[in-house]
Amino acid sequence: MKRSEEITNQYFAYLEKHIHDVISGIVPEFMEVNEIAGELAVSHKHLTDTVKKETGQHPCYFYDQKIIREAQQMLLTSDKSIAEIARIFTYDPSNFSKFFKKMTGFTPGEFRLSDKK
């Protein structure tokens, strides 16, 4: 395996664990990509360049996508309010709704209702 593939795989594995830790309340907030790079013992630029080279996308793209997938899952499978879910994801409810709509085209409420139809 090439070193660039190894770094990219490490990033995805770290991202998976980190997001789970935030949702579970083990970690109080999401890390910045530069902090994740530090945990992987590479520079922010090297991590960004490597992930972009291997996948065609910036690391933040995958970070946001993973957060959205987890939020969608929680919206569909839990009876928690949207505000509670926003707080689990360390967002202010208003900012969470804006982020969710920007990423999916739906507000969290619209997304939850569309699944019940």
Secondary structure, 3 states (H helix, E strand, C coil): CCHHHHHHHHHHHHHHHHHHHHHCCCCCCCCCHHHHHHHCCCCHHHHHHHHHHHHCCCHHHHHHHHHHHHHHHHHHHCCCCHHHHHHHCCCCHHHHHHHHHHHHCCCHHHHHHHHCC
